[in-house]
């Protein structure tokens, strides 16, 4: 499990990466490695991958190419890793003393892994603004960067960036959350609700006890949540074609995929990758299908936020929250809705 860490020297250091500075050659590694986890892959070291030497310390690797990447680090990062490795606290190492504690904000956790859903790099700008995003998995949690240069900054300030990522994921996914009860206890979600981000996916839990139970067996509870999503969204699913490929059923039984707690149906498993790489493109097709199916019978003629008449400020603005079309008098109402979607969704008549 990924452990967030910070050392003052690393935080204060300003550097220019020099891959040749103080670099020692990779070797077969006769001395005992000081680390159990590879500094690059953050996976258990493998003897056949060799080692590198740094200031008298033997650093084990999980892959032969990791040695060159480690030696390209600046001095502060290498010193930081050595310090943590000697204390058996290097990233990826299993710290038994933390097993009973709740993960810190943003920390990866056991159980299913979900794709990075944000449209911005946690360090830089919009994904795609500098070419294809760089995808990196920290333990079992995916992060996407606008360029490789952002990775060092992220790794040096992980607690900060994980916390920011989690806050943005909650804001992004809150309006799509599909149920009003806790998946662990069955209790109605209320004032004590904990918005927990599990490996890039929002899970809403009734209280601290429910959160602890979820973290003890996330796979079990997420499987139950997925089943609930399929059960509730399948009957009114608005598309008979795959958002990526052809007609549903043309390649056998459609594949049910959960993205941001929403059901998406593919003609085959091969379409999943396309959606993950370009989610905005393909989720827009699903949103349009829901909007087209609900617009004519939309139950109110006023904005759920401002209360004004739809059309009084130009063409109504539309979004789909989960499976529900929501119409607004203007774009200015969107931030209020996104901050507390349940408050405003409750103004729509329930069947």
MOVEN-V866942 format. One record per residue. N is the residue number from 1. RES is the residue in three letters. SS is DSSP state (alpha for helix, beta for strand, coil for the rest). D_CENTER is the distance of its C-alpha to the mean C-alpha in Angstrom with 1 decimal. Layout:
n-><N:N>
res-><RES:RES>
ss-><SS:SS>
d_center-><D_CENTER:D_CENTER>
//
This chain:
n-><1:2:3:4:5:6:7:8:9:10:11:12:13:14:15:16:17:18:19:20:21:22:23:24:25:26:27:28:29:30:31:32:33:34:35:36:37:38:39:40:41:42:43:44:45:46:47:48:49:50:51:52:53:54:55:56:57:58:59:60:61:62:63:64:65:66:67:68:69:70:71:72:73:74:75:76:77:78:79:80:81:82:83:84:85:86:87:88:89:90:91:92:93:94:95:96:97:98:99:100:101:102:103:104:105:106:107:108:109:110:111:112:113:114:115:116:117:118:119:120:121:122:123:124:125:126:127:128:129:130:131:132:133:134:135:136:137:138:139:140:141:142:143:144:145:146:147:148:149:150:151:152:153:154:155:156:157:158:159:160:161:162:163:164:165:166:167:168:169:170:171:172:173:174:175:176:177:178:179:180:181:182:183:184:185:186:187:188:189:190:191:192:193:194:195:196:197:198:199:200:201:202:203:204:205:206:207:208:209:210:211:212:213:214:215:216:217:218:219:220:221:222:223:224:225:226:227:228:229:230:231:232:233:234:235:236:237:238:239:240:241:242:243:244:245:246:247:248:249:250:251:252:253:254:255:256:257:258:259:260:261:262:263:264:265:266:267:268:269:270:271:272:273:274:275:276:277:278:279:280:281:282:283:284:285:286:287:288:289:290:291:292:293:294:295:296:297:298:299:300:301:302:303:304:305:306:307:308:309:310:311:312:313:314:315:316:317:318:319:320:321:322:323:324:325:326:327:328:329:330:331:332:333:334:335:336:337:338:339:340:341:342:343:344:345:346:347:348:349:350:351>
res-><UNK:UNK:UNK:UNK:UNK:UNK:UNK:UNK:UNK:UNK:UNK:UNK:UNK:UNK:UNK:UNK:UNK:UNK:UNK:UNK:UNK:UNK:UNK:UNK:UNK:UNK:UNK:UNK:UNK:UNK:UNK:UNK:UNK:UNK:UNK:UNK:UNK:UNK:UNK:UNK:UNK:UNK:UNK:UNK:UNK:UNK:UNK:UNK:UNK:UNK:UNK:UNK:UNK:UNK:UNK:UNK:UNK:UNK:UNK:UNK:UNK:UNK:UNK:UNK:UNK:UNK:UNK:UNK:UNK:UNK:UNK:UNK:UNK:UNK:UNK:UNK:UNK:UNK:UNK:UNK:UNK:UNK:UNK:UNK:UNK:UNK:UNK:UNK:UNK:UNK:UNK:UNK:UNK:UNK:UNK:UNK:UNK:UNK:UNK:UNK:UNK:UNK:UNK:UNK:UNK:UNK:UNK:UNK:UNK:UNK:UNK:UNK:UNK:UNK:UNK:UNK:UNK:UNK:UNK:UNK:UNK:UNK:UNK:UNK:UNK:UNK:UNK:UNK:UNK:UNK:UNK:UNK:UNK:UNK:UNK:UNK:UNK:UNK:UNK:UNK:UNK:UNK:UNK:UNK:UNK:UNK:UNK:UNK:UNK:UNK:UNK:UNK:UNK:UNK:UNK:UNK:UNK:UNK:UNK:UNK:UNK:UNK:UNK:UNK:UNK:UNK:UNK:UNK:UNK:UNK:UNK:UNK:UNK:UNK:UNK:UNK:UNK:UNK:UNK:UNK:UNK:UNK:UNK:UNK:UNK:UNK:UNK:UNK:UNK:UNK:UNK:UNK:UNK:UNK:UNK:UNK:UNK:UNK:UNK:UNK:UNK:UNK:UNK:UNK:UNK:UNK:UNK:UNK:UNK:UNK:UNK:UNK:UNK:UNK:UNK:UNK:UNK:UNK:UNK:UNK:UNK:UNK:UNK:UNK:UNK:UNK:UNK:UNK:UNK:UNK:UNK:UNK:UNK:UNK:UNK:UNK:UNK:UNK:UNK:UNK:UNK:UNK:UNK:UNK:UNK:UNK:UNK:UNK:UNK:UNK:UNK:UNK:UNK:UNK:UNK:UNK:UNK:UNK:UNK:UNK:UNK:UNK:UNK:UNK:UNK:UNK:UNK:UNK:UNK:UNK:UNK:UNK:UNK:UNK:UNK:UNK:UNK:UNK:UNK:UNK:UNK:UNK:UNK:UNK:UNK:UNK:UNK:UNK:UNK:UNK:UNK:UNK:UNK:UNK:UNK:UNK:UNK:UNK:UNK:UNK:UNK:UNK:UNK:UNK:UNK:UNK:UNK:UNK:UNK:UNK:UNK:UNK:UNK:UNK:UNK:UNK:UNK:UNK:UNK:UNK:UNK:UNK:UNK:UNK:UNK:UNK:UNK:UNK:UNK:UNK:UNK:UNK:UNK:UNK:UNK:UNK:UNK:UNK:UNK:UNK:UNK:UNK:UNK:UNK:UNK:UNK:UNK:UNK:UNK:UNK:UNK>
ss-><coil:coil:coil:coil:coil:coil:coil:alpha:alpha:alpha:alpha:alpha:coil:coil:coil:coil:coil:coil:coil:coil:coil:coil:coil:coil:coil:beta:beta:coil:coil:coil:coil:coil:coil:coil:coil:coil:beta:coil:coil:coil:coil:coil:coil:beta:coil:coil:alpha:alpha:alpha:coil:beta:beta:beta:beta:coil:coil:beta:beta:beta:beta:coil:coil:coil:coil:coil:alpha:alpha:alpha:alpha:alpha:alpha:coil:coil:coil:alpha:alpha:alpha:alpha:alpha:alpha:alpha:alpha:alpha:alpha:alpha:alpha:coil:coil:coil:coil:coil:coil:coil:coil:coil:alpha:alpha:alpha:coil:coil:coil:coil:coil:coil:coil:coil:coil:coil:coil:coil:coil:coil:coil:coil:coil:coil:coil:coil:coil:beta:coil:coil:coil:coil:coil:beta:coil:coil:coil:coil:coil:coil:coil:beta:beta:beta:beta:beta:coil:coil:beta:beta:beta:beta:beta:coil:coil:coil:alpha:alpha:alpha:alpha:alpha:alpha:alpha:alpha:coil:alpha:alpha:alpha:alpha:alpha:alpha:alpha:alpha:alpha:alpha:alpha:alpha:alpha:alpha:alpha:alpha:alpha:alpha:alpha:coil:coil:coil:coil:beta:coil:coil:coil:coil:coil:coil:beta:coil:coil:coil:coil:coil:beta:beta:beta:beta:beta:coil:coil:beta:beta:beta:beta:beta:coil:coil:alpha:alpha:alpha:alpha:alpha:alpha:alpha:alpha:alpha:coil:alpha:alpha:alpha:alpha:alpha:alpha:alpha:alpha:alpha:alpha:alpha:alpha:alpha:alpha:alpha:alpha:coil:coil:coil:coil:coil:coil:coil:beta:coil:coil:coil:coil:coil:beta:coil:coil:coil:coil:coil:coil:coil:beta:beta:beta:beta:beta:coil:coil:beta:beta:beta:beta:beta:coil:coil:alpha:alpha:alpha:alpha:alpha:alpha:alpha:alpha:alpha:coil:alpha:alpha:alpha:alpha:alpha:alpha:alpha:alpha:alpha:alpha:alpha:alpha:alpha:alpha:alpha:alpha:coil:coil:coil:coil:coil:coil:coil:beta:coil:coil:coil:coil:coil:coil:beta:coil:coil:coil:coil:coil:coil:coil:beta:beta:beta:beta:beta:coil:coil:beta:beta:beta:beta:beta:coil:coil:alpha:alpha:alpha:alpha:alpha:alpha:alpha:alpha:alpha:coil:alpha:alpha:alpha:alpha:alpha:coil:coil:coil:coil:coil:coil>
d_center-><15.3:14.1:16.4:16.2:19.6:21.8:25.5:27.6:29.1:25.8:24.8:28.2:28.6:28.7:29.2:29.7:28.4:31.4:30.8:34.4:34.9:36.0:34.7:36.3:36.6:34.6:36.8:37.2:36.8:39.7:38.7:36.3:32.8:31.7:28.1:26.6:23.3:23.1:22.2:20.4:18.9:18.5:20.1:23.6:26.3:28.6:32.3:32.8:30.3:32.7:32.3:32.7:34.9:34.1:36.9:38.3:35.1:34.0:30.4:29.2:26.8:24.8:25.8:28.9:27.1:25.1:28.3:28.7:25.3:25.9:29.3:28.0:26.2:28.1:30.4:28.5:25.4:27.7:29.6:26.5:25.4:29.0:29.2:26.2:27.3:30.8:29.4:27.3:24.1:22.5:18.8:18.1:21.3:21.5:23.1:24.9:25.8:22.3:22.0:23.3:21.2:18.1:15.1:14.9:12.3:9.0:10.6:9.4:11.5:13.7:13.1:11.2:8.1:6.0:5.6:4.0:5.7:7.5:11.0:11.8:11.8:11.1:14.7:16.6:16.9:15.7:14.2:17.3:19.7:20.7:20.6:18.0:14.6:14.4:11.7:11.5:10.2:10.9:12.4:10.0:6.6:6.1:6.8:9.2:12.5:15.4:17.7:18.3:20.1:17.1:16.0:18.9:18.4:14.8:16.1:19.1:17.3:14.2:14.9:15.2:12.1:9.7:11.6:11.4:7.6:7.8:10.9:9.8:7.1:10.2:12.5:10.9:10.6:13.6:16.2:14.9:15.0:17.7:19.9:21.9:22.3:20.6:19.6:21.1:24.3:25.0:25.8:25.3:22.4:24.3:24.8:23.4:20.0:17.1:13.7:11.6:7.8:7.7:5.3:2.4:5.9:8.8:11.9:15.1:17.7:21.4:22.1:21.7:23.5:21.2:18.1:20.1:21.0:17.4:16.3:19.5:18.6:15.1:15.9:19.0:17.7:14.7:17.5:19.6:17.1:16.6:20.5:20.9:18.9:21.0:24.1:23.8:22.5:24.5:27.9:27.1:24.8:26.3:26.2:28.4:27.0:23.8:21.8:21.8:25.1:28.2:29.5:27.8:30.1:31.5:29.9:30.2:28.2:25.2:21.7:19.6:15.9:13.4:10.8:9.4:12.2:14.7:17.2:17.6:20.7:21.4:24.8:23.6:20.7:21.0:19.6:16.1:15.5:17.0:14.7:11.5:13.4:14.8:13.1:15.2:18.3:18.1:16.6:19.5:21.9:20.7:20.9:24.4:25.5:24.7:26.4:29.4:29.9:29.9:31.4:35.1:34.8:32.6:34.2:34.8:36.2:34.8:31.5:29.6:28.9:32.1:34.5:36.1:37.4:35.1:36.6:38.3:36.2:36.0:33.9:31.4:27.7:25.5:21.9:20.7:18.8:17.7:21.0:23.2:24.8:25.3:27.9:28.6:31.7:29.9:26.6:27.4:26.5:22.8:21.5:23.4:22.2:18.5:19.2:20.8:20.5:22.2:25.2:25.9:25.1:27.7:30.3:30.0:32.6:31.3:32.9>
//
